Amino acid sequence: MARSDSSARSAWPSVPFGLWMLVLLWWAGPGCVSESADVPYVARVGEAELTQEDLQASMIEAAIAIDTSLMREQIIERWVENELLVQEARRRGLHQLPEVRRRMEENERSLLISALLDSLYVREADPPSPADLGVYFQSNRDRFRLVEPYLNIFYVTTATAEQAAEAQRALQQLSSVADSARVDSFLDLSRRLGREPDLAARLATAHLPASRFFPVHPALRTALLETAVGATSEVIEERSAFHVLRMENRAPAGALPELDWIEADLRERLDIEERKQIYRRSVQGLRAAAEARNRLEIRP
């Protein structure tokens, strides 16, 4: 999600982190058990299984600009650790403690509220149209000055040093390619030499906050900061792969963004505003109905 100097807060009731941890113990039971022995799994703790489908869903939700092989390893390891802890907590009978059960019940209320609001939103909300986004952006553009640099890069990760060196030479030659054809030329290069062409395509066609790039690759982050616009980095060997990047554009903090750079952020802002309105209307309607049936009483 893009960031600017203004922020929006959701209308949903907040749930303390500790309660989420407790509800995990409640929900997990024996874990995500596959319905059939034919369902493939990538990790298992006792009878609990992490399926390939579960893993893929988690990877889609994870941050971009990270080696997908490393992402897969981290998600599996986190699932295994959590499942070991959940099963040990249940083995010790912690889910039967009065305080734990009370807090589970409290959290159930929050989950039910969230589920109701989600259903109301799906039924009542309309996604903002391109025209809505354009009007909102133009009316508030100065509020969206960037709080950190936004970058557009060409990035290739390869299996061998020879491929990385070839990619580096090709990236350097892109300076002579017309702007209108440069992205297509890079995408051809990435498909030919790169291990992550889908990731490369996403980075090549978007401007994204600098903080979202390579969160677990310190050498790549250093190269990202040191590479000038139009320049290509040295080949970087890190985490059993070889990396090279070209800096296409860098918009500094404080600059005014283009609409497409922060479109996701604008959609979320408008989405949150509509959710707030739905929340207020729903609560008011439920209150009025309860009062009409004499089912609501607040004593001093």
C-alpha positions as a Markdown table, in Angstrom:
| # | Residue | x | y | z |
|---|---|---|---|---|
| 1 | Met | 0.0 | 0.0 | 0.0 |
| 2 | Ala | 1.3 | 3.4 | -0.9 |
| 3 | Arg | 1.9 | 5.9 | 1.9 |
| 4 | Ser | 1.4 | 9.7 | 2.0 |
| 5 | Asp | 1.5 | 12.3 | 4.8 |
| 6 | Ser | -2.2 | 11.7 | 5.7 |
| 7 | Ser | -3.6 | 8.5 | 7.1 |
| 8 | Ala | -7.0 | 6.9 | 7.3 |
| 9 | Arg | -8.3 | 4.7 | 10.1 |
| 10 | Ser | -10.7 | 1.8 | 9.8 |
| 11 | Ala | -14.1 | 2.0 | 11.4 |
| 12 | Trp | -13.9 | -1.7 | 12.5 |
| 13 | Pro | -13.7 | -2.4 | 16.3 |
| 14 | Ser | -10.0 | -3.1 | 17.2 |
| 15 | Val | -9.0 | -6.4 | 18.8 |
| 16 | Pro | -6.0 | -6.6 | 21.1 |
| 17 | Phe | -3.1 | -8.6 | 19.9 |
| 18 | Gly | -3.3 | -10.9 | 22.9 |
| 19 | Leu | -6.9 | -11.9 | 22.0 |
| 20 | Trp | -5.9 | -12.8 | 18.5 |
| 21 | Met | -3.2 | -15.1 | 19.9 |
| 22 | Leu | -5.8 | -16.7 | 22.2 |
| 23 | Val | -8.3 | -17.2 | 19.5 |
| 24 | Leu | -5.7 | -19.0 | 17.5 |
| 25 | Leu | -5.6 | -21.6 | 20.2 |
| 26 | Trp | -9.3 | -21.9 | 20.0 |
| 27 | Trp | -9.6 | -22.1 | 16.3 |
| 28 | Ala | -6.7 | -24.3 | 15.6 |
| 29 | Gly | -7.9 | -27.5 | 17.2 |
| 30 | Pro | -5.8 | -30.1 | 15.7 |
| 31 | Gly | -4.7 | -27.7 | 12.9 |
| 32 | Cys | -5.5 | -27.5 | 9.2 |
| 33 | Val | -6.2 | -31.1 | 8.6 |
| 34 | Ser | -6.6 | -32.1 | 4.9 |
| 35 | Glu | -10.0 | -33.6 | 4.0 |
| 36 | Ser | -8.4 | -36.4 | 2.1 |
| 37 | Ala | -5.1 | -38.3 | 2.0 |
| 38 | Asp | -4.9 | -37.3 | -1.6 |
| 39 | Val | -4.7 | -33.6 | -0.8 |
| 40 | Pro | -1.0 | -32.6 | -1.0 |
| 41 | Tyr | 0.7 | -30.9 | 1.9 |
| 42 | Val | 4.0 | -29.1 | 2.3 |
| 43 | Ala | 4.4 | -29.5 | 6.0 |
| 44 | Arg | 2.8 | -31.6 | 8.8 |
| 45 | Val | 2.7 | -31.5 | 12.6 |
| 46 | Gly | 0.9 | -34.5 | 13.9 |
| 47 | Glu | -2.4 | -34.6 | 12.2 |
| 48 | Ala | -2.3 | -31.0 | 11.1 |
| 49 | Glu | -1.2 | -30.3 | 7.6 |
| 50 | Leu | -0.3 | -27.1 | 5.7 |
| 51 | Thr | -1.6 | -27.7 | 2.2 |
| 52 | Gln | -0.1 | -26.3 | -1.0 |
| 53 | Glu | -3.3 | -24.2 | -1.4 |
| 54 | Asp | -2.9 | -22.7 | 2.1 |
| 55 | Leu | 0.7 | -21.9 | 1.3 |
| 56 | Gln | -0.1 | -20.3 | -2.0 |
| 57 | Ala | -2.8 | -18.1 | -0.4 |
| 58 | Ser | -0.2 | -16.9 | 2.2 |
| 59 | Met | 2.3 | -16.1 | -0.5 |
| 60 | Ile | -0.1 | -14.0 | -2.4 |
| 61 | Glu | -0.8 | -12.0 | 0.7 |
| 62 | Ala | 2.9 | -11.5 | 1.5 |
| 63 | Ala | 4.9 | -8.4 | 0.6 |
| 64 | Ile | 6.3 | -8.1 | -2.9 |
| 65 | Ala | 9.9 | -7.7 | -3.8 |
| 66 | Ile | 11.2 | -10.7 | -2.0 |
| 67 | Asp | 12.6 | -13.9 | -3.3 |
| 68 | Thr | 9.7 | -16.3 | -3.6 |
| 69 | Ser | 11.8 | -19.3 | -2.6 |
| 70 | Leu | 12.8 | -17.6 | 0.6 |
| 71 | Met | 9.2 | -16.4 | 1.2 |
| 72 | Arg | 8.0 | -20.0 | 0.9 |
| 73 | Glu | 10.6 | -21.2 | 3.4 |
| 74 | Gln | 9.6 | -18.5 | 5.9 |
| 75 | Ile | 5.9 | -19.1 | 5.7 |
| 76 | Ile | 6.3 | -22.9 | 6.2 |
| 77 | Glu | 8.6 | -22.3 | 9.1 |
| 78 | Arg | 6.2 | -19.9 | 10.7 |
| 79 | Trp | 3.3 | -22.3 | 10.3 |
| 80 | Val | 5.3 | -25.2 | 11.8 |
| 81 | Glu | 6.3 | -23.1 | 14.8 |
| 82 | Asn | 2.8 | -21.9 | 15.4 |
| 83 | Glu | 1.3 | -25.3 | 15.1 |
| 84 | Leu | 3.8 | -26.8 | 17.6 |
| 85 | Leu | 2.9 | -24.1 | 20.1 |
| 86 | Val | -0.9 | -24.5 | 19.5 |
| 87 | Gln | -0.7 | -28.3 | 19.9 |
| 88 | Glu | 1.4 | -28.0 | 23.1 |
| 89 | Ala | -1.0 | -25.4 | 24.6 |
| 90 | Arg | -3.9 | -27.8 | 24.0 |
| 91 | Arg | -2.0 | -30.8 | 25.3 |
| 92 | Arg | -1.5 | -28.9 | 28.5 |
| 93 | Gly | -5.2 | -28.0 | 28.7 |
| 94 | Leu | -4.6 | -24.3 | 28.5 |
| 95 | His | -7.7 | -23.8 | 26.4 |
| 96 | Gln | -9.8 | -25.1 | 29.3 |
| 97 | Leu | -8.6 | -22.4 | 31.8 |
| 98 | Pro | -11.4 | -20.1 | 32.9 |
| 99 | Glu | -9.6 | -16.9 | 32.0 |
| 100 | Val | -8.6 | -18.3 | 28.6 |
| 101 | Arg | -12.2 | -19.4 | 27.8 |
| 102 | Arg | -13.5 | -16.0 | 29.0 |
| 103 | Arg | -11.2 | -14.2 | 26.6 |
| 104 | Met | -12.0 | -16.6 | 23.8 |
| 105 | Glu | -15.7 | -15.7 | 24.3 |
| 106 | Glu | -14.9 | -12.0 | 24.2 |
| 107 | Asn | -13.0 | -12.5 | 21.0 |
| 108 | Glu | -15.8 | -14.4 | 19.5 |
| 109 | Arg | -18.0 | -11.3 | 19.9 |
| 110 | Ser | -15.4 | -9.2 | 18.0 |
| 111 | Leu | -15.1 | -11.8 | 15.3 |
| 112 | Leu | -18.9 | -12.0 | 14.9 |
| 113 | Ile | -19.0 | -8.2 | 14.6 |
| 114 | Ser | -16.3 | -8.2 | 12.0 |
| 115 | Ala | -18.1 | -10.9 | 10.0 |
| 116 | Leu | -21.4 | -9.0 | 10.1 |
| 117 | Leu | -19.7 | -5.8 | 9.0 |
| 118 | Asp | -17.9 | -7.6 | 6.2 |
| 119 | Ser | -21.2 | -9.0 | 5.0 |
| 120 | Leu | -22.8 | -5.6 | 5.1 |
| 121 | Tyr | -20.0 | -4.1 | 3.2 |
| 122 | Val | -20.1 | -6.8 | 0.5 |
| 123 | Arg | -23.9 | -6.2 | 0.1 |
| 124 | Glu | -23.9 | -2.4 | 0.3 |
| 125 | Ala | -20.6 | -1.0 | -0.8 |
| 126 | Asp | -19.7 | -0.1 | -4.4 |
| 127 | Pro | -16.0 | 0.1 | -5.4 |
| 128 | Pro | -14.8 | 3.6 | -6.3 |
| 129 | Ser | -15.0 | 4.3 | -10.1 |
| 130 | Pro | -12.0 | 5.7 | -12.0 |
| 131 | Ala | -13.8 | 9.0 | -12.1 |
| 132 | Asp | -14.2 | 9.0 | -8.3 |
| 133 | Leu | -10.5 | 8.3 | -7.9 |
| 134 | Gly | -9.6 | 11.1 | -10.3 |
| 135 | Val | -11.8 | 13.7 | -8.6 |
| 136 | Tyr | -10.5 | 12.7 | -5.2 |
| 137 | Phe | -6.9 | 12.8 | -6.3 |
| 138 | Gln | -7.1 | 16.1 | -8.0 |
| 139 | Ser | -9.0 | 17.6 | -5.0 |
| 140 | Asn | -6.5 | 16.4 | -2.5 |
| 141 | Arg | -3.3 | 16.0 | -4.4 |
| 142 | Asp | -1.2 | 18.2 | -2.3 |
| 143 | Arg | -2.0 | 16.1 | 0.7 |
| 144 | Phe | -0.4 | 13.1 | -0.9 |
| 145 | Arg | 3.1 | 14.3 | -1.1 |
| 146 | Leu | 5.4 | 11.3 | -0.7 |
| 147 | Val | 6.8 | 10.7 | 2.7 |
| 148 | Glu | 9.6 | 8.5 | 1.3 |
| 149 | Pro | 11.2 | 8.0 | -2.1 |
| 150 | Tyr | 9.2 | 6.1 | -4.8 |
| 151 | Leu | 11.3 | 3.9 | -7.1 |
| 152 | Asn | 10.8 | 2.2 | -10.5 |
| 153 | Ile | 13.4 | -0.4 | -11.2 |
| 154 | Phe | 14.4 | -3.1 | -13.6 |
| 155 | Tyr | 15.4 | -6.1 | -11.5 |
| 156 | Val | 16.8 | -9.5 | -12.6 |
| 157 | Thr | 17.7 | -12.4 | -10.3 |
| 158 | Thr | 19.6 | -15.4 | -11.9 |
| 159 | Ala | 20.9 | -18.8 | -11.0 |
| 160 | Thr | 24.5 | -18.2 | -12.2 |
| 161 | Ala | 27.0 | -15.5 | -12.2 |
| 162 | Glu | 27.4 | -15.8 | -16.0 |
| 163 | Gln | 23.6 | -15.1 | -16.5 |
| 164 | Ala | 23.8 | -12.1 | -14.1 |
| 165 | Ala | 26.7 | -10.6 | -16.0 |
| 166 | Glu | 24.9 | -11.0 | -19.3 |
| 167 | Ala | 21.8 | -9.4 | -17.7 |
| 168 | Gln | 24.0 | -6.5 | -16.4 |
| 169 | Arg | 25.3 | -5.8 | -19.9 |
| 170 | Ala | 21.8 | -5.9 | -21.4 |
| 171 | Leu | 20.5 | -3.5 | -18.7 |
| 172 | Gln | 23.3 | -1.1 | -19.5 |
| 173 | Gln | 22.4 | -1.1 | -23.1 |
| 174 | Leu | 18.8 | -0.2 | -22.4 |
| 175 | Ser | 19.9 | 3.5 | -22.1 |
| 176 | Ser | 19.9 | 3.6 | -25.9 |
| 177 | Val | 16.4 | 2.1 | -26.2 |
| 178 | Ala | 13.5 | 4.6 | -26.6 |
| 179 | Asp | 11.4 | 5.1 | -23.5 |
| 180 | Ser | 8.3 | 3.7 | -25.2 |
| 181 | Ala | 10.1 | 0.4 | -25.9 |
| 182 | Arg | 12.3 | 0.1 | -22.9 |
| 183 | Val | 9.9 | -1.8 | -20.6 |
| 184 | Asp | 9.1 | -4.4 | -23.3 |
| 185 | Ser | 12.8 | -4.9 | -24.0 |
| 186 | Phe | 13.4 | -5.4 | -20.3 |
| 187 | Leu | 10.6 | -7.9 | -20.0 |
| 188 | Asp | 12.0 | -10.0 | -22.8 |
| 189 | Leu | 15.4 | -9.9 | -21.1 |
| 190 | Ser | 13.8 | -11.0 | -17.8 |
| 191 | Arg | 11.9 | -13.9 | -19.3 |
| 192 | Arg | 15.1 | -15.1 | -21.0 |
| 193 | Leu | 17.5 | -14.9 | -18.1 |
| 194 | Gly | 15.6 | -14.2 | -14.9 |
| 195 | Arg | 14.3 | -16.6 | -12.3 |
| 196 | Glu | 11.5 | -14.3 | -11.2 |
| 197 | Pro | 9.9 | -12.8 | -14.4 |
| 198 | Asp | 6.5 | -12.1 | -12.7 |
| 199 | Leu | 8.2 | -10.2 | -9.9 |
| 200 | Ala | 10.4 | -8.3 | -12.4 |
| 201 | Ala | 7.3 | -7.3 | -14.4 |
| 202 | Arg | 5.6 | -5.9 | -11.4 |
| 203 | Leu | 8.6 | -3.8 | -10.4 |
| 204 | Ala | 9.2 | -2.6 | -13.9 |
| 205 | Thr | 5.6 | -1.3 | -14.4 |
| 206 | Ala | 5.1 | 0.4 | -11.0 |
| 207 | His | 6.4 | 3.1 | -8.8 |
| 208 | Leu | 6.6 | 1.8 | -5.2 |
| 209 | Pro | 7.8 | 3.0 | -1.8 |
| 210 | Ala | 11.5 | 2.4 | -1.2 |
| 211 | Ser | 10.7 | 0.6 | 2.1 |
| 212 | Arg | 8.9 | -2.2 | 0.2 |
| 213 | Phe | 11.9 | -3.3 | -1.7 |
| 214 | Phe | 14.1 | -6.3 | -0.7 |
| 215 | Pro | 13.3 | -6.3 | 3.1 |
| 216 | Val | 15.5 | -9.3 | 3.7 |
| 217 | His | 18.3 | -8.6 | 1.2 |
| 218 | Pro | 20.6 | -6.0 | 2.8 |
| 219 | Ala | 23.1 | -6.0 | -0.1 |
| 220 | Leu | 20.3 | -5.4 | -2.5 |
| 221 | Arg | 18.9 | -2.6 | -0.4 |
| 222 | Thr | 22.3 | -0.9 | -0.3 |
| 223 | Ala | 22.5 | -1.2 | -4.1 |
| 224 | Leu | 19.1 | 0.3 | -4.4 |
| 225 | Leu | 20.1 | 3.4 | -2.4 |
| 226 | Glu | 23.4 | 3.8 | -4.2 |
| 227 | Thr | 22.4 | 3.3 | -7.9 |
| 228 | Ala | 21.7 | 6.5 | -9.7 |
| 229 | Val | 18.8 | 7.0 | -12.1 |
| 230 | Gly | 19.7 | 5.5 | -15.5 |
| 231 | Ala | 22.6 | 3.4 | -13.9 |
| 232 | Thr | 22.9 | -0.3 | -13.5 |
| 233 | Ser | 24.3 | -1.9 | -10.3 |
| 234 | Glu | 27.1 | -4.4 | -9.9 |
| 235 | Val | 26.2 | -8.0 | -9.9 |
| 236 | Ile | 25.3 | -9.0 | -6.3 |
| 237 | Glu | 25.5 | -12.5 | -4.9 |
| 238 | Glu | 23.2 | -13.1 | -2.0 |
| 239 | Arg | 21.1 | -16.0 | -0.7 |
| 240 | Ser | 22.4 | -18.5 | -3.3 |
| 241 | Ala | 21.4 | -16.3 | -6.3 |
| 242 | Phe | 22.8 | -13.4 | -8.3 |
| 243 | His | 21.0 | -10.1 | -8.6 |
| 244 | Val | 21.4 | -7.0 | -10.8 |
| 245 | Leu | 19.1 | -3.9 | -11.0 |
| 246 | Arg | 18.8 | -0.8 | -13.1 |
| 247 | Met | 17.3 | 2.4 | -11.5 |
| 248 | Glu | 14.7 | 3.7 | -14.0 |
| 249 | Asn | 13.2 | 6.5 | -11.8 |
| 250 | Arg | 13.4 | 7.8 | -8.3 |
| 251 | Ala | 10.8 | 10.3 | -7.0 |
| 252 | Pro | 12.1 | 12.0 | -3.8 |
| 253 | Ala | 10.2 | 12.4 | -0.6 |
| 254 | Gly | 8.1 | 15.5 | -0.7 |
| 255 | Ala | 7.3 | 15.1 | -4.5 |
| 256 | Leu | 3.8 | 15.1 | -5.8 |
| 257 | Pro | 2.9 | 11.6 | -7.0 |
| 258 | Glu | 1.1 | 10.5 | -10.2 |
| 259 | Leu | -2.3 | 9.0 | -9.7 |
| 260 | Asp | -1.3 | 5.5 | -10.7 |
| 261 | Trp | 1.5 | 5.4 | -8.1 |
| 262 | Ile | -0.9 | 5.7 | -5.2 |
| 263 | Glu | -4.1 | 4.4 | -6.8 |
| 264 | Ala | -4.2 | 1.5 | -4.4 |
| 265 | Asp | -3.9 | 3.9 | -1.4 |
| 266 | Leu | -6.7 | 6.1 | -2.8 |
| 267 | Arg | -9.0 | 3.1 | -3.3 |
| 268 | Glu | -8.4 | 2.1 | 0.3 |
| 269 | Arg | -9.1 | 5.6 | 1.6 |
| 270 | Leu | -12.4 | 5.8 | -0.2 |
| 271 | Asp | -13.2 | 2.2 | 0.8 |
| 272 | Ile | -12.6 | 3.1 | 4.4 |
| 273 | Glu | -14.8 | 6.1 | 4.3 |
| 274 | Glu | -17.6 | 4.1 | 2.8 |
| 275 | Arg | -17.2 | 1.4 | 5.4 |
| 276 | Lys | -17.5 | 4.1 | 8.1 |
| 277 | Gln | -20.7 | 5.3 | 6.7 |
| 278 | Ile | -22.1 | 1.7 | 6.4 |
| 279 | Tyr | -21.1 | 1.1 | 10.1 |
| 280 | Arg | -22.8 | 4.3 | 11.3 |
| 281 | Arg | -26.0 | 3.5 | 9.3 |
| 282 | Ser | -26.1 | -0.1 | 10.5 |
| 283 | Val | -25.6 | 0.7 | 14.2 |
| 284 | Gln | -28.2 | 3.5 | 14.0 |
| 285 | Gly | -30.7 | 1.2 | 12.3 |
| 286 | Leu | -30.1 | -1.7 | 14.8 |
| 287 | Arg | -30.5 | 0.8 | 17.8 |
| 288 | Ala | -33.7 | 2.2 | 16.4 |
| 289 | Ala | -35.1 | -1.3 | 15.9 |
| 290 | Ala | -34.1 | -2.5 | 19.4 |
| 291 | Glu | -35.6 | 0.6 | 21.0 |
| 292 | Ala | -38.9 | 0.1 | 19.0 |
| 293 | Arg | -39.2 | -3.4 | 20.4 |
| 294 | Asn | -38.2 | -2.3 | 23.9 |
| 295 | Arg | -35.1 | -4.4 | 23.8 |
| 296 | Leu | -32.6 | -1.7 | 24.6 |
| 297 | Glu | -32.2 | -0.1 | 28.0 |
| 298 | Ile | -29.4 | 2.0 | 29.3 |
| 299 | Arg | -29.6 | 2.8 | 33.0 |
| 300 | Pro | -27.9 | 5.7 | 34.7 |
